[in-house]
Structure formats: structure tokens, C-alpha cells
Amino acid sequence: EMVIPATINTHTLGSAIGITVLSLTTLLAFGHSLPTFYEFFEFGLIYALAKFAVAAVPGGAIIVVTPLLEAYFHFTPEMIGLI
């Protein structure tokens, strides 16, 4: 009974790392500066809370993080499409 809940959500760790690295890389590729520590920390907190909404949906994190990327990192639709 404990193995299934513990292993079913391992994809969230990979998506958290992947989306974070891709968002920073996309910012640099489009000529934007990296966010300050405070901006990145605030984004990380909200992103961690938002991940609870899609804990059992593989690939659902990008749907939840799209408005966060637009609000905190000022992503354009082209940048969102690249991710």
C-alpha cells in the first residue's frame, strides 16, 4: 500500500528540475537577464505549491507553470511554446 503512492509521483521531481532549467535557458536564449534571487525564490515557492495541483498528472506541470512563467519571468508566447 505504501509503494504505489511513493513511486507514482517520481515524475514530479524530473519535471520540476526540467522546467526550471529550461526556463532559465530560454531566458538567456531570448536575451533576457536571469532573475534575481528574490524573484527566483518567490517563483519557486509558488511553483512548489502549484505542483500539488498536478501531483498525479504526468506532464500536467507545464500547464500549471505557464501563467507563473508569464507573471514572474515575463515570458512571451514564443518562449512558452519553446518550452
Protein Blocks (a to p, Z undefined) as FASTA:
>chain_A
ZZmmmmmmmmmmmmmmmmmmmmmmmmmmnopacddfklmmmmmmmmmmmmmmmmmmghkl
mmmmmmmmmmmnopafklmmmZZ
